[in-house]
Amino acid sequence: RDRATKGRRRPAAARALIGLGVASALANGPAKLVFRRDRPPTHGIPPLRRLSRDLTTFSFPSGHAASAAAFATGVALDAPGAAVPVAALAAAVAFSRVYVGVHYPGDVAAGILLGIGAGLLTTKVMPRRPWVPARASPASAWAPALPEGEGLTVVVNARSGPGNHSDLLAVLRADLPRAEVVEVGPADDMAAALTTAASTSRVLGIAGGDGSINAAAQVALARGMPLAVFPAGTLNHFAADLGLVGAGDSVQAVREGSAVAVDLGRADGISAVFDRFSRIFVNTASLGGYPDMVAVRERFERRIGKWPAMMIALCWVLRHEPPFDVEIDAEPRRVWLIFVGNGVYRPDGFAPTYRNRLDESLLDLRIVDASASLARLRLVGAVLTGRLGRSRVYEQRTVERVLISSRAPGPLPFACDGEVTEGVERIVITPSGARLIVYRPRRPGDGDGAAPEPGVRRPLARTFSRRGAEAG
């Protein structure tokens, strides 16, 4: 939990600053003008405690207390381990306003309540990721326990994440001494390395980001072998859904033989050169400007948090990317973005962040429509006000299958797990019908039913809709 908290401190700081800005604007603007309470008299305050000048603004509520409480609340929502010293500092700020005689206690109490409310309000536009990892079906029967790592080959993508994986390599060599470690550099062929590793191992391991995991998953699924994921990318979305905070969690799971069976998405279609192709994805597939939006978002995400970064990326795409014409399940559409999630993503809206389950056999389809008048302004306004679900320019539903065909002269940009592939003329996306076995420590939320053997197909779940396409 402590390591997870450390990884959330930048998003926590971004949330705290947003809450601070809202609280300060409300307290020092409309709230003071409505209540118009004068400052308390200072003649009874000892000179050493008084400010050097008298304040002429209104007293109720305390803007300092509101800002401090909002900042502390924002930190507490995303990084509880860092919240204690910040809360203590906020309390000191609030107390000081009474101590120096510039506010009544009631002013400070009202400011604190306003600040807490502003901090909580940020969750409406900057959703939180839950601490509990996604649920999945157990698959320990298909994942051998390797106490010292014998039979495991870990392919390390030296290009992923920060690029310096010395700590990860040290953990692997110390805790799984009999595992084989293969480092893949910029000039090496990742696909060839994964294929070679799988041919000589009982368990395939991958250390990298979501693109590397996608490549390893294709090899593991084809060979019917389990996959061990060691988070080493920039954002590690799939590892986060699994609940893998660091290499230590993966090592524990490999030693114990603890694993889960997770769904994969499958995309089959015709490429821009009219060749048939097939891809799987562990997280998402997308068409149109969504790959560019992800690239822009990830440039800012680690510094300011996912939601503010998403807003910057969305505005960039709407400004620079032209809409395109498609048929979605035989219906002509003009759209900007198409997102397809492997499983039902949360929260609703155009910042899908996490999944509650990894074994639903469903797709999460989200579309930004470009045919409505003033579509750009309406979309941005809906996102900023938290009313995206009622906007006619946005559509979200849960499906078992979606068929997308280009109606434009050129191919559609297409990406799997953030990796841009060849353009497509026609594509059908479904749950793959087979599950990938992935190591992770046993979690309380994991089910008790037996998982199917890797590669075994099973019936898909019934289609349902979370939100009508023509809402509001």
Buried (B, 14 or more C-beta within 10 A) or exposed (E): EEEBBEBBBBBBBBBBBBBBBBBBBBBBEEBBEEEEBEBBEBEEBEEEEBEEEEEEEBBBBBBBBBBBBBBBBBBBBBBBBBBEEBBEEBBEBBEBBBEBBBBBEBBBBBBBBBBBBBBBBBBEBBBBBEEEBBBBBBBBEBBBEBEEBBBBBBBBBBBBBEEEBEEBBEBBEEBBEEBBBBBBEEEBEBEEBBBBBBEEBBBBBBBBBBBBBBBBBBBBBEBEBBBBBBBBBEBBBBBBBBBBBBBBBBBBBBBBBBBBBBBBBBBEBBBBEEEEBEBBBBBBBBBBBBBBBBBBBBEBBBEBBBBBBBBBBBBBBBEEBEBBBBBBEEEEBBBBBBBBBBBBBBBBBBBBBBBBBBBBBBBBBBBBBBEBEEBBEBBBBBBEEEEBBEBBBBBBBBBBEBBBBBEEEEBBBBBBBBBBBBBBBBBBBBBBBBBBBBBBBBBEEBBEEEBBBBBEEEEBBEEEEEBEBEEE
